[in-house]
Amino acid sequence: MNDTWKPLEVSPDSTGHAPTVAGLVAHLDSVPDLGALLAREKALLLRGFAVTPDELDTVMDLLLPNRLSYVHGNSPRTKVGDNVYTSTEYPSRYTISMHGELSYAASWPSRLMFYCQVAAETGGATPVLDAQRWLEVLDPEVRDAFAGGVRYLQLLHDGTGLGKSWRETFETDDRAQVERFLADSDATVEWTADGLRVSHTRPATTRHPVTGTEVWFNQVDQWHPAGLEDEVARVMSEVMKPEELPQYVTFADGSPIPPEYITQIRDRGLSTAVDVAWRPGDVLVIDNVLVAHGRRPYTGDRRVLVAMSG
């Protein structure tokens, strides 16, 4: 296992192409198998090609051949284009811990692409982490405890309440469409007077479909109160029952997860990650199974867009 992994930086100097979007496109067109390259390198940082928002679609068409919507996503975002979103709008003073995108869902994107339009005044890096390494740095006791998987619990309100509504989460007003979507995920679905309650059980690890590598792939530290920095969320967890929270997580059998397991998972992930410090025009592509990602706190304006593909 390589303890010094970091994204492969692709630049005009390394490729021999012009420092323009046309140069980047020419380089990407010359790569015989981008999927194989990404499976080998795990993440690519495309830097120095001066990508602008107006030219982003051209790049995305090559990097994300099957762009997906953010259906069932739990992070606050704004849709700004054709399945292009702002990165999470969680308050800038907080760290977002490492995670695989939609790892709590029945299906998830295979690739994520991030684009830096505006870099933060200070901070705001996107930490990335070899998810195999994340699994390895956890204590055997913690790994063994999660062998049976985890149970995610969501309470999605009907328009007024804490967290996201079911309409925002599934990008529809049609309850039947939500039920059809969740029917494919083996989830337990219950409509209530307040909205929608969803419960589903998932493994804590998965294997990459190409490399076979086993990786830590879940969001337990983001769904558990012990992993949160947000003061409001912490107070909510102290005064509300778990089933009243917008989201919560237990072991697969419904038993509680010890808080010290959660903090170990969060802290070792963040401390092992490699920070991508953004420059305007940067594009980062990651294999969503092999690489976890997060966000460091920041000051000033920051605009990073994200898109994903199957």
Beta strands, then each sheet from edge to edge (+ up, - down):
strand 1: 8-10
strand 2: 43-46
strand 3: 79-81
strand 4: 84-86
strand 5: 96-99
strand 6: 111-118
strand 7: 122-123
strand 8: 126-130
strand 9: 150-157
strand 10: 188-191
strand 11: 195-202
strand 12: 205-207
strand 13: 214-216
strand 14: 247-251
strand 15: 274-276
strand 16: 283-287
strand 17: 291-295
strand 18: 298-299
strand 19: 303-309
sheet 1: 1+ 2+ 16- 6+ 19- 4+ 3-
sheet 2: 5+ 17- 8+ 15-
sheet 3: 7+ 18-
sheet 4: 10+ 11- 9+ 14-
sheet 5: 12+ 13-
end
